[in-house]
Amino acid sequence: MSDEERLPEPKVERASRWLPSLVWLVPLLAALIGLGLVAKSVADKGPTVTVTFRTGDGLEAGKTRVKYKDVDIGVVRTIALAPDLSKVQVTIDMSKDAKRFTAADTRFWVVKPRVGASGVSGLGTLLSGAYIGVDAGKGALGAEQFTGLESAPPVTVDQKGSQFTLHADSLGSIDIGSPIFFRRIQVGQVIDFALEPQGAGVSMRVFVNAPYDQYVGKNTRWWHASGVDLRLDSGGFKINTQSLAALLVGGIAFESMTGQKPDTVAPNGSEFLLAADQASALREPDGRPISSVFYFDQSLRGLQPGATVDFRGIVLGEVRSVGVEYDPNKKSFRMPVTVDLYPARLGKRFQQALAADPDNKAGPAVLERMVSRGLRAQLRTGNLLTGQLYIALDFFPNSPQVKLDVDAYPLELPTIPNSLEELQTQIASIARKLDQVPFADIGNNLNATLKNANALFKQLDGQVLPEMKDTLGAAKQTFGTAEQLLHKDSPVQSDLREALQQLTQTLQSLNTLSDYLERHPESLIRGKQGEKK
């Protein structure tokens, strides 16, 4: 065997010894790389949270992203139904630097195209698809279970400003996202609303952005700025509205009583009353209202809740409700009208008296004195075109005396019919009397009388008139004869004149004789003596 054939054998043996070592090195390196990736994955892994939503609309496992200010901070891992099938549970893998988003007050919501009171949002998701928005909480405690919001919160945690609570009788046209105005500038929005306990009213939470929250003081007044305020006065028509947004989705406005920046800024969380309009909000404080009731015995058609209670041109209150009750004693129906009266509107003297009365007895005492002087409530027409009514309070000294029970609730105030109602009653009485007149019998009797008169006239024409013509002819002849006798040239007249002349002469002679005898009475004596001889 040659040397060339023997030399390669040792080389073959050395290569076969190193070959197993190289084969095991490859999986070892792969294992090391895998362990490194696992370690890196564990090191980079963030918290896992579960968020519950009403539906999974727009969400996809492994695709839907979680974003904060348009920065990805997580991804949806799984989407599953809740055990009771009422909701959807979404498991989210957060990134490593998203641990701060596990605070208990963190909020999650699905961002989709929406149209709300604050405008249109989420248009970018039309192309990219829906994603989950998040607002980091500030609480120290962490959580793994969250309840998602149905829409984006109007105010985020990092937004600067102040929150306030408003109390109103009703919500009106206000919605979440409705604007808040100060001097017609939008400075905030409504963030929440809810019914108050026992359904007595509505409470709203509003947010005023900084730096405008410095204009909210303790004496700031708030009012509904929704819709259009249309007024008609001596200056003509006046239209007042805050903006087109307030006209469409409602709004709230505020202003201080002095119209200037308040000296003391209201602290965060302060509570205020929300008035129906600007005039009501800026009016002097009315104090506590007195719940009263008026009972009327007439139709209340045209009297609506909210109608004014007027005292000689001053709005002393407003109607709260209108109803009907059956009176078993009189066996008739009467109409109760419940109103809220504000005696403080009668002037500063009453305001001071009411302010110094913690037991709220000064108001009923004031009304008791006024009722003793003849104060009565009366229904009157406020608008002839629409037929709307209002309640007028005034003094009627001749009305019967009434004792007011100041301890009753509500306080029952006496009423009196209005002049129009009395006139209608009198007209109705006259109409009833006219209905009792026998117009048919009178007409028949009158018709018979006319027939008799017609027959009488015919008899006069046929019998009486010819005789009357003869009588008139004889009378005419007699008057002619008398005229001839009395004529100035007739013999009778001449003889009568001569007789009158002679009589006149005789009277004159007698007057002369009488004068002579008065002057010479001795002649009369001598005459008598001569007669005796």
Phi, psi and omega in degrees: 000132186281165180291329180295326181284337183271332186296317184292342186299313179300323179297320180296322181292321181291321179293322180292334179284328181272346184296316178299326180295318179292325181294320180283345181288326182295308178296331178295317177296319179298319179295320179295319179295318179298317177298323178295319179294320179296316179298319179294321179295318178293322180291325181271355184290134177262186181289156176247128181233159177239125181244133181259127176239162178292321179220165177257026183300124177085358183260142178223132179294134179081352182239318184293128183265158173250126187231147172231114185055045178065020176247128180292128178231007178176177181214149179286125179270307182222157174230122183219156176281148176290159181303326180270006177062015182271338184218180180240131179257122183248120178266128186238130172265112181274155178285170185298320183272017181253022180295332180292347181270012177257011176298151186296334181263016175290143183240138179238147176203158179268126180269116178219167176299126182222148174239116182224189181295331181274357178125196180261133181223161175074024180293333181294339181282355178297328181259319185273343183093165182291153174218169182260121175270156183218144176236117186295135176274172180246001181291153180279334182277141178263166180209159177244344179247131181225155174251119183287151177276153178281339178212167182294140177294139182293335182229129177270166185295324184276002181278132185271140180156193182227149177253143178224158179245130180246140179245129182221164178287326181212165181282331183067224179260016182283143177218167176298127184098354178298142187284154172249131185244143169227113185054043177067015175255131179286118185239003180180196182200165177278131184249343181191158174207157181197158175287144176280165180304141181065012179066026184287342181180200181231135174250138181235139173257126181239154180236126178250121183292149172284143006266012184288343180292347177287348178269002177263111179250182181292334180258019180290140179252141181239146178207160176293128177247027184274152172071204184240131176262105182254124181232146177235115178222196183296339178272000179105199180280140176228126180245130182227127175209153184282309181195172177295325178297317178294328179293327184269314188242007179084168181186170180227140178236157178217158180194150178281161181296325181273348183080005181242171179296130184292149177289325181241122181282138179292134180290160179299133181092005180296155182245142181221163173267142179255116181275165182285328180208177185293320181298319179291324183291319184271003178287156178301152181303135183270347184075194182280133179283156175252118179284120184230164180222138175245136176251122180246147177252037181215172182293138178255020178297125183102351177261116185244154172304135184100350177296150186279151169251110192256136173237096179054044177093351179259128178285106184268349180178193180210157182283131178265318181204158179231132183217194179214141179223150177260126179264107182292335180289313179272351182055049180208168179265144172229155190249105177277138177236113180269131184227160172250117180255144180238091181298339180296341179285356179281352177140173184295327180298319178288325178298317180294320180294320180289325180292330180272009183245096181288339183271000178059041177253349181290323180298307176300326178295321177298314180294327178296317178295321180291322178293323179296335177270002175109018178291127180221155177261143184216136176281133178223158181274124179266334181214117182289333182285316183265347181075017181288142181249159171217167182257125180253132174255131179201170182266131176234090187299332183274001180286155180298148180291140180228135177265121183270129177271101185286345181269354182284150174223122355287162182288122182268116179258144183287156180235168178214141178295150178276169183298322180295322179294318178296319179297318177297322178295318179295319179296321178295322178295317178296321180295322178295321179292321178295328178295334181277349179286128182280076181298328181293314179295320178298320178295319178295316179296320179295322178296317178295320179297318179296324178295317178296320179295323178296318178295321179296319179296322177297321179294321178297319180295326186271328188242308188286322185296318176299318179295321179296328177295319179294319180297320179294325178294318179294319179296324180294318179297318179298317179295328177294316179297316179298323178297319178296319181294324183269359179296149185291336180264003182282154180301322181300316179296319180297310179301322181294322179292319179296319179297320180294324179294315179297319179297323179295317179297318180298317179298321178297317179298320179295323178295321180294317179297320181294321179294319182296316181294325177295323182280327183235073180292337180297332179294328179289324180292315180299325179295319180293322179294320178298323180293324180293318178296000000 
